[in-house]
């Protein structure tokens, strides 16, 4: 099993959710986060004063999947989240040792 974590632009969330749904991904976790990479933030003007916004709003999506779905999930997220501009985000893949469905006690791939 794998845990796929994607950090994307907030306005791309619906596109990514739909793309994952189309390939049969049943559950995702979404968290609003702030951060920066190469984008490095930007400068804004508020009441005549200029200030630096260091951390940009992003959305973190986490999906637990079976190993066989990995390539499909990466492709779906990449296509749906891509704008071609800096700050499109990143995808991280980690091994998932165990998953347990609390309600039924199912474990492993049955739990996801």
C-alpha positions in Angstrom: 0.0 0.0 0.0 1.1 3.6 -0.6 0.2 7.0 0.8 0.1 9.6 -1.9 0.3 13.2 -0.6 -0.2 16.0 -3.1 0.3 19.7 -2.4 -1.7 21.7 -5.0 -3.1 25.1 -5.7 -6.5 25.5 -3.9 -8.5 26.3 -7.1 -7.4 22.9 -8.6 -9.0 20.8 -5.7 -12.3 20.1 -7.5 -10.4 19.0 -10.7 -8.2 16.7 -8.8 -11.1 15.2 -6.8 -13.0 14.5 -10.0 -10.0 13.0 -11.7 -9.4 10.6 -8.7 -13.1 9.7 -8.5 -13.0 8.8 -12.3 -10.3 6.2 -11.7 -12.1 4.7 -8.7 -10.4 6.3 -5.7 -13.0 6.2 -3.0 -11.6 8.3 -0.2 -9.3 11.3 0.2 -8.3 13.6 3.0 -8.0 17.3 2.3 -6.2 19.8 4.5 -5.8 23.6 3.9 -2.1 24.3 4.4 0.4 27.2 3.8 3.9 27.0 2.5 6.3 27.9 -0.2 8.9 26.3 -2.5 10.6 27.9 -5.4 7.6 30.3 -5.6 9.0 32.1 -2.5 5.9 34.1 -1.7 5.0 37.5 -3.0 4.5 41.1 -2.1 1.1 42.6 -1.5 -0.2 46.1 -0.9 -2.5 46.8 2.1 -3.7 50.3 2.9 -0.7 51.8 1.2 1.8 49.6 3.0 3.7 46.9 1.2 4.2 43.6 2.9 5.6 40.2 2.1 3.4 37.1 2.1 5.9 34.4 2.9 3.5 31.4 3.0 1.1 30.8 0.2 -2.2 29.0 0.6 -2.2 25.5 -0.7 -4.3 22.3 -0.4 -2.8 19.0 0.8 -4.5 15.9 -0.5 -3.8 12.5 1.0 -4.9 9.2 -0.6 -4.2 5.7 0.7 -4.1 3.3 -2.2 -3.2 -0.2 -3.3 0.3 -0.5 -4.9 -1.3 -1.4 -8.3 -3.1 2.0 -8.5 0.0 4.2 -7.9 0.7 5.1 -11.6 -2.9 5.9 -12.3 -3.2 8.1 -9.2 0.0 10.0 -10.0 -1.1 10.6 -13.6 -4.6 11.7 -12.6 -3.3 14.2 -10.0 -0.5 15.5 -12.3 -2.9 16.2 -15.2 -5.7 17.7 -13.1 -3.4 20.0 -11.0 -1.2 21.2 -13.8 -1.4 24.9 -14.8 2.0 25.1 -16.3 3.0 27.9 -13.9 5.3 28.0 -10.9 3.7 26.8 -7.7 1.6 23.9 -9.2 2.8 21.7 -6.3 4.4 18.4 -5.6 3.4 14.8 -5.1 5.0 12.6 -2.5 4.7 8.8 -2.3 5.4 6.9 0.9 5.0 3.3 1.9 2.0 2.6 4.0 2.7 -0.2 6.5 -0.8 -0.8 7.8 -4.3 0.5 7.5 -7.2 -0.4 9.8 -10.9 0.4 9.3 -12.0 1.3 12.8 -15.7 0.4 12.3 -15.2 -3.1 11.0 -11.6 -4.0 12.1 -10.7 -4.7 8.4 -6.9 -4.4 7.8 -4.6 -3.8 4.9 -6.0 -3.1 1.4 -9.5 -4.2 2.6 -9.5 -1.2 4.9 -8.8 1.3 2.2 
